[in-house]
């Protein structure tokens, strides 16, 4: 995706988001997701999750049938639909809406413009907590 580089306040805001990135938390999220799904993640988390398919696999592993149809096309709106389906499914699973992220946070993260920190926080802290509660 070719986008103009951010400038001014938009660049300042993105720099603040990027400064909060913690590679250790990313790695812990990757390890947890790989353990749950038994599927490995290649490359960065943002790239691996960009199309939403892995996230749908994750929630379907935790709650079979949570996402009935996972889109496999490379069309952007279908990839974003996968992410949206995942977000709705985790809320139904018990994750508070306030602890999720916006679809665009993940979709644009692969290009460096999104908010992968929010995505990692949601996966690492919030969904993991819901799993602990669900498993009792």
DSSP file (Angstrom, degrees, kcal/mol; ACC not computed):
  #  RESIDUE AA STRUCTURE BP1 BP2  ACC     N-H-->O    O-->H-N    N-H-->O    O-->H-N    TCO  KAPPA ALPHA  PHI   PSI    X-CA   Y-CA   Z-CA
    1    1 A X              0   0    0      0, 0.0     2,-0.7     0, 0.0     0, 0.0   0.000 360.0 360.0 360.0 124.8    0.0    0.0    0.0
    2    2 A X        +     0   0    0      0, 0.0     2,-0.3     0, 0.0   109,-0.0  -0.852 360.0 164.8 -98.6 115.5    1.5    3.3   -1.1
    3    3 A X        -     0   0    0     -2,-0.7     2,-0.1   108,-0.1     3,-0.1  -0.932  41.8-102.3-128.6 151.6    0.6    6.1    1.3
    4    4 A X        -     0   0    0     -2,-0.3     2,-0.1     1,-0.1     3,-0.1  -0.452  49.3-101.0 -66.6 145.2    1.9    9.6    1.8
    5    5 A X        -     0   0    0     -2,-0.1    -1,-0.1     1,-0.1     6,-0.1  -0.433  40.8-107.7 -69.4 142.1    4.2    9.8    4.8
    6    6 A X        -     0   0    0     -2,-0.1     2,-0.3     4,-0.1    -1,-0.1  -0.333  41.9-179.2 -68.6 151.7    2.5   11.4    7.9
    7    7 A X    >>  +     0   0    0     -3,-0.1     3,-1.0    -2,-0.0     4,-0.7  -0.934  41.1   6.0-144.1 168.3    3.5   14.8    8.9
    8    8 A X  H 3> S-     0   0    0     -2,-0.3     4,-2.1     1,-0.2     3,-0.2  -0.284 126.4  -7.9  61.9-137.0    2.7   17.4   11.6
    9    9 A X  H 3> S+     0   0    0      1,-0.2     4,-2.6     2,-0.2    -1,-0.2   0.838 135.1  57.8 -65.7 -34.1    0.4   16.3   14.4
   10   10 A X  H <> S+     0   0    0     -3,-1.0     4,-2.2     2,-0.2    -1,-0.2   0.908 108.7  46.2 -62.5 -40.8   -0.4   13.0   12.7
   11   11 A X  H  X S+     0   0    0     -4,-0.7     4,-2.6     2,-0.2    -2,-0.2   0.910 111.6  51.6 -67.4 -42.0    3.3   12.1   12.6
   12   12 A X  H  X S+     0   0    0     -4,-2.1     4,-1.8     1,-0.2    -2,-0.2   0.910 111.1  47.7 -60.1 -42.6    3.7   13.1   16.2
   13   13 A X  H  X S+     0   0    0     -4,-2.6     4,-2.0     2,-0.2    -1,-0.2   0.909 112.4  48.3 -66.6 -42.1    0.8   10.9   17.3
   14   14 A X  H  X S+     0   0    0     -4,-2.2     4,-2.8     1,-0.2    -2,-0.2   0.884 108.8  54.4 -65.9 -37.6    2.1    7.9   15.3
   15   15 A X  H  X S+     0   0    0     -4,-2.6     4,-1.8     2,-0.2    -1,-0.2   0.884 107.6  50.6 -62.0 -38.6    5.6    8.4   16.8
   16   16 A X  H  X S+     0   0    0     -4,-1.8     4,-0.8     2,-0.2    -2,-0.2   0.910 111.5  47.5 -65.3 -42.2    4.0    8.3   20.3
   17   17 A X  H >< S+     0   0    0     -4,-2.0     3,-1.1     1,-0.2     4,-0.3   0.942 112.3  49.3 -62.4 -47.4    2.2    5.1   19.4
   18   18 A X  H >< S+     0   0    0     -4,-2.8     3,-1.3     1,-0.3    -1,-0.2   0.822 103.5  61.0 -63.0 -32.0    5.4    3.5   18.0
   19   19 A X  H 3< S+     0   0    0     -4,-1.8    -1,-0.3     1,-0.3    -2,-0.2   0.756  98.9  57.7 -67.4 -23.6    7.3    4.5   21.1
   20   20 A X  T << S+     0   0    0     -3,-1.1    -1,-0.3    -4,-0.8    -2,-0.2   0.540  78.2 120.2 -83.3  -7.0    5.0    2.3   23.2
   21   21 A X    <   -     0   0    0     -3,-1.3     2,-0.5    -4,-0.3    96,-0.0  -0.383  44.8-167.2 -63.9 131.4    5.8   -0.8   21.2
   22   22 A X     >  -     0   0    0      1,-0.1     4,-2.0    -2,-0.1     3,-0.4  -0.950  12.9-160.9-123.6 108.6    7.4   -3.5   23.3
   23   23 A X  H  > S+     0   0    0     -2,-0.5     4,-2.5     1,-0.2     5,-0.2   0.808  92.0  58.5 -60.5 -29.2    9.0   -6.4   21.4
   24   24 A X  H  > S+     0   0    0      2,-0.2     4,-2.4     1,-0.2    -1,-0.2   0.921 106.7  46.6 -66.4 -43.3    8.8   -8.7   24.5
   25   25 A X  H  > S+     0   0    0     -3,-0.4     4,-2.2     2,-0.2    -2,-0.2   0.880 111.6  52.4 -65.8 -37.2    5.0   -8.3   24.7
   26   26 A X  H  X S+     0   0    0     -4,-2.0     4,-2.4     2,-0.2    -2,-0.2   0.939 110.5  47.5 -61.5 -46.1    4.7   -8.9   21.0
   27   27 A X  H  X S+     0   0    0     -4,-2.5     4,-2.7     1,-0.2    -2,-0.2   0.890 110.8  51.1 -64.3 -39.9    6.7  -12.1   21.4
   28   28 A X  H  X S+     0   0    0     -4,-2.4     4,-2.3     2,-0.2    -1,-0.2   0.899 110.5  49.4 -63.7 -40.1    4.6  -13.3   24.3
   29   29 A X  H  X S+     0   0    0     -4,-2.2     4,-2.6     2,-0.2    -2,-0.2   0.917 111.6  49.4 -63.8 -43.3    1.5  -12.7   22.3
   30   30 A X  H  X S+     0   0    0     -4,-2.4     4,-2.7     1,-0.2     5,-0.2   0.935 111.4  48.5 -60.9 -47.2    2.9  -14.7   19.4
   31   31 A X  H  X S+     0   0    0     -4,-2.7     4,-2.1     1,-0.2    -1,-0.2   0.897 112.7  48.0 -62.5 -41.1    3.9  -17.6   21.7
   32   32 A X  H  X S+     0   0    0     -4,-2.3     4,-2.2     2,-0.2    -1,-0.2   0.935 113.3  47.2 -64.9 -46.1    0.5  -17.7   23.3
   33   33 A X  H  X S+     0   0    0     -4,-2.6     4,-2.7     1,-0.2     6,-0.4   0.895 112.3  49.8 -64.3 -40.6   -1.3  -17.6   20.0
   34   34 A X  H  X S+     0   0    0     -4,-2.7     4,-2.3    -5,-0.2    -1,-0.2   0.886 110.7  50.4 -65.2 -38.1    0.9  -20.3   18.5
   35   35 A X  H  < S+     0   0    0     -4,-2.1    -2,-0.2    -5,-0.2    -1,-0.2   0.899 114.3  44.1 -66.2 -40.3    0.3  -22.5   21.5
   36   36 A X  H  < S+     0   0    0     -4,-2.2    -2,-0.2     1,-0.2    -1,-0.2   0.933 127.0  28.4 -70.0 -46.5   -3.5  -22.1   21.3
   37   37 A X  H  < S-     0   0    0     -4,-2.7    -2,-0.2     2,-0.2    -3,-0.2   0.695  91.1-137.6 -89.5 -20.1   -3.8  -22.6   17.5
   38   38 A X     <  +     0   0    0     -4,-2.3     2,-0.4    -5,-0.3    -3,-0.1   0.661  68.6 118.8  61.7  19.9   -0.7  -24.8   17.0
   39   39 A X        -     0   0    0     -6,-0.4    -1,-0.3    -5,-0.2    -2,-0.2  -0.948  63.6-127.1-111.8 133.9    0.0  -22.7   13.9
   40   40 A X        -     0   0    0     -2,-0.4     2,-0.5    -3,-0.1    -9,-0.0  -0.440  11.6-134.2 -80.7 155.3    3.2  -20.8   13.7
   41   41 A X        -     0   0    0     -2,-0.1     2,-0.4     2,-0.1     4,-0.1  -0.943  18.2-157.6-109.0 122.4    3.4  -17.1   12.9
   42   42 A X        -     0   0    0     -2,-0.5     6,-0.1     2,-0.1     2,-0.1  -0.830  55.9 -10.7-101.5 137.4    6.0  -16.0   10.4
   43   43 A X  S    S-     0   0    0     -2,-0.4     2,-0.1     4,-0.1    -2,-0.1  -0.343 113.1  -8.6  77.3-157.9    7.4  -12.5   10.3
   44   44 A X     >  -     0   0    0      1,-0.1     4,-2.4    -2,-0.1     5,-0.2  -0.347  62.4-121.9 -75.2 156.0    6.0   -9.6   12.3
   45   45 A X  H  > S+     0   0    0      1,-0.2     4,-2.2     2,-0.2     5,-0.2   0.901 112.4  55.8 -62.2 -42.0    2.7   -9.9   14.2
   46   46 A X  H  > S+     0   0    0      1,-0.2     4,-0.9     2,-0.2    64,-0.4   0.904 111.2  43.4 -59.0 -42.9    1.2   -7.0   12.2
   47   47 A X  H  4 S+     0   0    0      1,-0.2     4,-0.4     2,-0.2     3,-0.4   0.908 113.4  50.8 -69.6 -42.8    1.9   -8.8    8.9
   48   48 A X  H  < S+     0   0    0     -4,-2.4     6,-0.4     1,-0.2     3,-0.2   0.822 118.6  37.2 -65.7 -32.0    0.7  -12.2   10.1
   49   49 A X  H >< S+     0   0    0     -4,-2.2     3,-2.1    -5,-0.2    -1,-0.2   0.527  86.5 103.3 -97.1  -7.5   -2.6  -10.8   11.4
   50   50 A X  T 3< S+     0   0    0     -4,-0.9    -1,-0.2    -3,-0.4    33,-0.1   0.795  84.4  42.2 -48.2 -42.3   -3.2   -8.2    8.6
   51   51 A X  T 3  S-     0   0    0     -4,-0.4    -1,-0.3    -3,-0.2    31,-0.2   0.505 104.2-126.7 -89.9  -3.1   -5.8  -10.3    6.7
   52   52 A X  S <> S+     0   0    0     -3,-2.1     4,-2.1    30,-0.1     5,-0.2   0.322  78.7 113.8  81.1  -9.0   -7.6  -11.4    9.9
   53   53 A X  H  > S+     0   0    0      1,-0.2     4,-2.2     2,-0.2     5,-0.2   0.919  76.3  48.6 -64.0 -43.9   -7.5  -15.1    9.0
   54   54 A X  H  > S+     0   0    0     -6,-0.4     4,-2.5     1,-0.2    -1,-0.2   0.905 110.7  51.8 -63.5 -40.5   -5.1  -16.1   11.9
   55   55 A X  H  > S+     0   0    0      2,-0.2     4,-2.4     1,-0.2     5,-0.2   0.901 109.0  50.0 -62.9 -40.8   -7.3  -14.2   14.3
   56   56 A X  H  X S+     0   0    0     -4,-2.1     4,-2.2     1,-0.2    11,-0.2   0.896 110.5  50.3 -64.5 -39.0  -10.4  -16.0   13.1
   57   57 A X  H  X S+     0   0    0     -4,-2.2     4,-1.6     2,-0.2    -2,-0.2   0.905 109.3  53.1 -62.8 -41.1   -8.5  -19.3   13.5
   58   58 A X  H  X S+     0   0    0     -4,-2.5     4,-1.8     2,-0.2     3,-0.3   0.954 112.9  40.5 -59.9 -52.9   -7.6  -18.3   17.0
   59   59 A X  H  X S+     0   0    0     -4,-2.4     4,-3.0     1,-0.2    -1,-0.2   0.855 113.4  54.8 -70.0 -32.4  -11.1  -17.5   18.2
   60   60 A X  H  < S+     0   0    0     -4,-2.2    -1,-0.2    -5,-0.2    -2,-0.2   0.789 106.8  52.1 -69.6 -25.7  -12.5  -20.6   16.4
   61   61 A X  H  < S+     0   0    0     -4,-1.6     3,-0.3    -3,-0.3    -2,-0.2   0.891 115.6  40.4 -71.7 -40.7   -9.9  -22.7   18.3
   62   62 A X  H  < S+     0   0    0     -4,-1.8     2,-0.3     1,-0.3    -2,-0.2   0.866 136.9  15.3 -74.8 -37.6  -11.1  -21.2   21.6
   63   63 A X  S >< S-     0   0    0     -4,-3.0     3,-2.1    -5,-0.2    -1,-0.3  -0.779  88.3-134.5-140.2  90.2  -14.8  -21.3   20.7
   64   64 A X  T 3  S+     0   0    0     -3,-0.3    -3,-0.1    -2,-0.3    -4,-0.1  -0.143  89.2  16.4 -51.2 133.4  -15.5  -23.5   17.6
   65   65 A X  T 3  S+     0   0    0      2,-0.2    -1,-0.3    -5,-0.1     3,-0.2   0.478  81.4 128.7  83.4   3.4  -17.9  -21.8   15.2
   66   66 A X  S <  S+     0   0    0     -3,-2.1     2,-0.6     1,-0.3    -2,-0.1   0.886  82.9  32.4 -58.7 -39.3  -17.4  -18.3   16.6
   67   67 A X  S    S-     0   0    0    -11,-0.2    -1,-0.3    -4,-0.2    -2,-0.2  -0.943  77.3-169.5-118.2 106.4  -16.6  -17.1   13.1
   68   68 A X  S    S+     0   0    0     -2,-0.6     2,-0.5    -3,-0.2    -1,-0.1   0.887  72.4  26.9 -66.7 -42.1  -18.6  -19.2   10.6
   69   69 A X        -     0   0    0     -4,-0.1     2,-0.6    13,-0.0    -1,-0.2  -0.970  66.5-161.5-130.8 119.6  -17.0  -18.1    7.4
   70   70 A X        -     0   0    0     -2,-0.5     2,-0.3    -3,-0.2   -17,-0.1  -0.870  22.5-129.6 -99.3 124.4  -13.4  -16.8    7.1
   71   71 A X        -     0   0    0     -2,-0.6   -18,-0.0     7,-0.3    11,-0.0  -0.539  22.0-175.6 -73.4 134.3  -12.7  -14.9    3.9
   72   72 A X        +     0   0    0     -2,-0.3    -1,-0.1   -19,-0.0     7,-0.0   0.393  47.1 109.2-110.1   0.1   -9.6  -16.1    2.1
   73   73 A X  S    S-     0   0    0      1,-0.1    -2,-0.0     2,-0.1     0, 0.0  -0.246  70.8-129.6 -73.6 164.0   -9.5  -13.4   -0.6
   74   74 A X        +     0   0    0      4,-0.1     2,-0.3     5,-0.0    -1,-0.1   0.328  66.3 125.5 -95.9   6.5   -6.9  -10.7   -0.8
   75   75 A X    >>  -     0   0    0      1,-0.1     4,-2.0     2,-0.0     3,-0.7  -0.507  63.6-134.1 -67.9 130.8   -9.5   -8.0   -1.2
   76   76 A X  H 3> S+     0   0    0      1,-0.3     4,-2.6    -2,-0.3     5,-0.2   0.874 102.6  52.5 -55.9 -43.7   -9.0   -5.3    1.5
   77   77 A X  H 3> S+     0   0    0      1,-0.2     4,-1.4     2,-0.2    -1,-0.3   0.828 110.1  49.3 -67.5 -28.7  -12.6   -5.0    2.5
   78   78 A X  H <> S+     0   0    0     -3,-0.7     4,-1.7     2,-0.2    -7,-0.3   0.854 110.6  50.2 -74.9 -35.6  -12.9   -8.8    3.0
   79   79 A X  H  X S+     0   0    0     -4,-2.0     4,-1.8     2,-0.2    -2,-0.2   0.915 111.5  48.1 -66.0 -42.6   -9.7   -8.9    5.1
   80   80 A X  H  X S+     0   0    0     -4,-2.6     4,-2.4     1,-0.2    -2,-0.2   0.846 107.0  57.3 -66.2 -32.8  -11.1   -6.1    7.2
   81   81 A X  H  X S+     0   0    0     -4,-1.4     4,-2.6    -5,-0.2    -1,-0.2   0.889 103.6  53.4 -63.8 -39.2  -14.3   -8.0    7.5
   82   82 A X  H  X S+     0   0    0     -4,-1.7     4,-2.4   -31,-0.2    -2,-0.2   0.933 109.7  47.6 -59.2 -46.1  -12.3  -10.9    8.9
   83   83 A X  H  X S+     0   0    0     -4,-1.8     4,-2.5     1,-0.2    -2,-0.2   0.920 111.9  50.0 -62.2 -43.4  -10.9   -8.6   11.6
   84   84 A X  H  X S+     0   0    0     -4,-2.4     4,-2.4     2,-0.2    -1,-0.2   0.899 109.5  50.9 -62.7 -41.4  -14.3   -7.2   12.3
   85   85 A X  H  X S+     0   0    0     -4,-2.6     4,-2.3     2,-0.2    -1,-0.2   0.909 110.4  50.2 -61.9 -41.9  -15.8  -10.8   12.7
   86   86 A X  H  X S+     0   0    0     -4,-2.4     4,-2.5     2,-0.2     5,-0.2   0.934 109.6  50.4 -60.7 -46.9  -12.9  -11.6   15.1
   87   87 A X  H  X S+     0   0    0     -4,-2.5     4,-1.6     1,-0.2    -2,-0.2   0.908 111.8  47.2 -61.2 -42.5  -13.6   -8.5   17.2
   88   88 A X  H  X S+     0   0    0     -4,-2.4     4,-2.0     1,-0.2    -1,-0.2   0.896 111.9  51.7 -64.3 -39.3  -17.3   -9.3   17.4
   89   89 A X  H  X S+     0   0    0     -4,-2.3     4,-1.5     1,-0.2    -2,-0.2   0.879 107.9  50.0 -67.3 -38.7  -16.5  -12.9   18.4
   90   90 A X  H  X>S+     0   0    0     -4,-2.5     5,-2.7     2,-0.2     4,-0.7   0.852 109.2  52.3 -72.0 -30.2  -14.1  -12.0   21.2
   91   91 A X  H ><5S+     0   0    0     -4,-1.6     3,-0.9    -5,-0.2    -2,-0.2   0.928 110.4  47.9 -65.7 -43.7  -16.7   -9.6   22.6
   92   92 A X  H 3<5S+     0   0    0     -4,-2.0    -2,-0.2     1,-0.2    -1,-0.2   0.801 107.9  57.9 -63.5 -27.7  -19.2  -12.4   22.6
   93   93 A X  H 3<5S-     0   0    0     -4,-1.5    -1,-0.2    -5,-0.1    -2,-0.2   0.653 132.2 -89.1 -77.5 -17.5  -16.5  -14.6   24.2
   94   94 A X  T <<5S+     0   0    0     -3,-0.9     2,-0.5    -4,-0.7    -3,-0.2   0.443  81.7 134.0 124.9   1.5  -16.3  -12.2   27.1
   95   95 A X      < -     0   0    0     -5,-2.7    -1,-0.3    -6,-0.1    -2,-0.1  -0.723  59.7-117.9 -82.0 124.4  -13.7   -9.5   26.2
   96   96 A X    >   -     0   0    0     -2,-0.5     3,-2.1     1,-0.1     4,-0.1  -0.325  16.5-123.8 -61.0 142.6  -15.0   -6.1   27.1
   97   97 A X  G >  S+     0   0    0      1,-0.3     3,-1.8     2,-0.2    -1,-0.1   0.859 111.8  62.3 -54.4 -36.7  -15.4   -3.8   24.0
   98   98 A X  G 3  S+     0   0    0      1,-0.3    -1,-0.3     0, 0.0    -2,-0.1   0.678 100.5  54.3 -65.5 -15.7  -13.2   -1.3   25.8
   99   99 A X  G <  S+     0   0    0     -3,-2.1    -1,-0.3     2,-0.1    27,-0.2   0.241  96.6  81.4-102.8  12.1  -10.4   -3.8   25.7
  100  100 A X  S <  S-     0   0    0     -3,-1.8     2,-0.3    -4,-0.1    21,-0.0  -0.289  72.6-124.2-100.4-168.5  -10.5   -4.4   22.0
  101  101 A X        -     0   0    0     -2,-0.1     2,-0.3    18,-0.1    -2,-0.1  -0.834  26.1 -95.4-131.1 169.2   -9.0   -2.5   19.1
  102  102 A X    >>  -     0   0    0     -2,-0.3     3,-1.1     1,-0.1     4,-1.0  -0.651  32.1-120.7 -85.8 145.4  -10.3   -0.8   15.9
  103  103 A X  H >> S+     0   0    0     -2,-0.3     4,-2.6     1,-0.3     3,-0.6   0.889 114.2  55.0 -51.0 -43.7  -10.1   -2.8   12.7
  104  104 A X  H 3> S+     0   0    0      1,-0.2     4,-2.2     2,-0.2    -1,-0.3   0.781  94.8  68.2 -66.3 -27.3   -8.0   -0.1   11.1
  105  105 A X  H <4 S+     0   0    0     -3,-1.1    10,-1.3     9,-0.2     4,-0.3   0.920 113.5  29.8 -55.9 -44.2   -5.5   -0.3   14.0
  106  106 A X  H XX S+     0   0    0     -4,-1.0     3,-0.8    -3,-0.6     4,-0.8   0.908 116.1  57.7 -81.9 -45.2   -4.5   -3.7   12.8
  107  107 A X  H 3< S+     0   0    0     -4,-2.6     3,-0.3     1,-0.3     4,-0.2   0.866 115.7  36.1 -58.5 -38.5   -5.2   -3.3    9.1
  108  108 A X  T ><>S+     0   0    0     -4,-2.2     5,-1.9    -5,-0.2     6,-1.0   0.552  97.6  83.9 -90.8  -7.6   -2.8   -0.4    8.7
  109  109 A X  G X45S+     0   0    0     -3,-0.8     3,-1.7    -4,-0.3    -1,-0.2   0.843  80.3  63.5 -65.3 -33.0   -0.3   -1.7   11.2
  110  110 A X  G 3<5S+     0   0    0     -4,-0.8    -1,-0.2   -64,-0.4    -2,-0.1   0.808 105.9  46.1 -61.8 -28.4    1.5   -3.9    8.6
  111  111 A X  G < 5S-     0   0    0     -3,-0.8    -1,-0.3    -4,-0.2    -2,-0.2   0.370 121.7-107.9 -93.6   3.7    2.4   -0.7    6.7
  112  112 A X  T < 5S+     0   0    0     -3,-1.7    -3,-0.2    -4,-0.2    -2,-0.1   0.482  99.5  95.2  87.3   2.8    3.6    1.1    9.9
  113  113 A X      < +     0   0    0     -5,-1.9    -4,-0.3    -6,-0.1    -5,-0.1   0.596  69.2  72.7-103.4 -12.1    0.6    3.4   10.1
  114  114 A X  S    S-     0   0    0     -6,-1.0     2,-0.4    -8,-0.2    -9,-0.2   0.095  89.4 -96.7 -88.5-158.7   -1.7    1.5   12.5
  115  115 A X    >>  +     0   0    0    -10,-1.3     4,-1.4   -13,-0.2     3,-0.6  -0.664  42.2 164.0-126.3  74.7   -1.6    0.8   16.2
  116  116 A X  H 3> S+     0   0    0     -2,-0.4     4,-2.9     1,-0.2     5,-0.2   0.766  74.6  67.3 -63.8 -24.9   -0.1   -2.6   16.7
  117  117 A X  H 3> S+     0   0    0      1,-0.2     4,-2.5     2,-0.2    -1,-0.2   0.926 101.2  46.5 -61.0 -44.6    0.4   -1.7   20.3
  118  118 A X  H <> S+     0   0    0     -3,-0.6     4,-2.2     2,-0.2    -1,-0.2   0.884 112.5  50.8 -64.9 -38.6   -3.4   -1.7   20.9
  119  119 A X  H  X S+     0   0    0     -4,-1.4     4,-2.4     2,-0.2     5,-0.2   0.937 111.7  46.7 -63.9 -47.5   -3.7   -5.0   19.0
  120  120 A X  H  X S+     0   0    0     -4,-2.9     4,-3.3     1,-0.2     5,-0.4   0.912 111.4  51.9 -61.9 -43.1   -1.0   -6.6   21.1
  121  121 A X  H  X>S+     0   0    0     -4,-2.5     4,-1.9    -5,-0.2     5,-1.4   0.924 110.6  48.2 -59.9 -43.8   -2.5   -5.3   24.3
  122  122 A X  I  <>S+     0   0    0     -4,-2.2     5,-2.7     3,-0.2     6,-0.3   0.924 118.6  39.0 -63.3 -45.2   -5.9   -6.7   23.4
  123  123 A X  I  <>S+     0   0    0     -4,-2.4     5,-0.9     3,-0.2    -2,-0.2   0.950 122.1  40.9 -69.7 -49.8   -4.5  -10.1   22.5
  124  124 A X  I  <5S+     0   0    0     -4,-3.3    -3,-0.2    -5,-0.2    -2,-0.2   0.962 130.4  16.8 -67.7 -55.9   -1.9  -10.4   25.2
  125  125 A X  I  X5S+     0   0    0     -4,-1.9     4,-1.2    -5,-0.4    -3,-0.2   0.920 129.5  36.6 -89.2 -46.7   -3.7   -9.0   28.2
  126  126 A X  I  ><S+     0   0    0     -5,-1.4     4,-1.9     2,-0.2    -3,-0.2   0.951 119.3  39.8 -82.6 -50.8   -7.4   -9.0   27.5
  127  127 A X  I  ><S+     0   0    0     -5,-2.7     4,-2.2     1,-0.2     5,-0.2   0.897 115.1  54.9 -67.4 -38.4   -8.1  -12.1   25.4
  128  128 A X  H  ><S+     0   0    0     -5,-0.9     4,-1.9    -6,-0.3    -1,-0.2   0.889 107.9  49.8 -59.9 -38.8   -5.8  -14.1   27.6
  129  129 A X  H  X S+     0   0    0     -4,-1.2     4,-2.2     1,-0.2    -1,-0.2   0.890 108.6  52.2 -66.4 -39.7   -7.7  -13.0   30.7
  130  130 A X  H  X S+     0   0    0     -4,-1.9     4,-2.8     1,-0.2    -2,-0.2   0.870 107.8  52.5 -65.1 -35.6  -11.0  -14.0   29.0
  131  131 A X  H  X S+     0   0    0     -4,-2.2     4,-2.6     2,-0.2     5,-0.2   0.922 108.4  50.2 -64.8 -44.0   -9.6  -17.5   28.3
  132  132 A X  H  X S+     0   0    0     -4,-1.9     4,-1.0     1,-0.2    -2,-0.2   0.922 114.0  45.1 -60.2 -44.5   -8.6  -17.9   31.9
  133  133 A X  H  < S+     0   0    0     -4,-2.2     3,-0.4     1,-0.2    -2,-0.2   0.924 114.0  49.1 -64.5 -45.3  -12.1  -16.9   33.0
  134  134 A X  H  < S+     0   0    0     -4,-2.8    -2,-0.2     1,-0.2    -1,-0.2   0.854 113.0  46.4 -64.8 -35.9  -13.7  -19.2   30.4
  135  135 A X  H  <        0   0    0     -4,-2.6    -1,-0.2    -5,-0.2    -2,-0.2   0.653 360.0 360.0 -82.1 -15.4  -11.6  -22.2   31.3
  136  136 A X     <        0   0    0     -4,-1.0    -3,-0.1    -3,-0.4    -4,-0.1   0.475 360.0 360.0  65.8 360.0  -12.3  -21.5   35.0
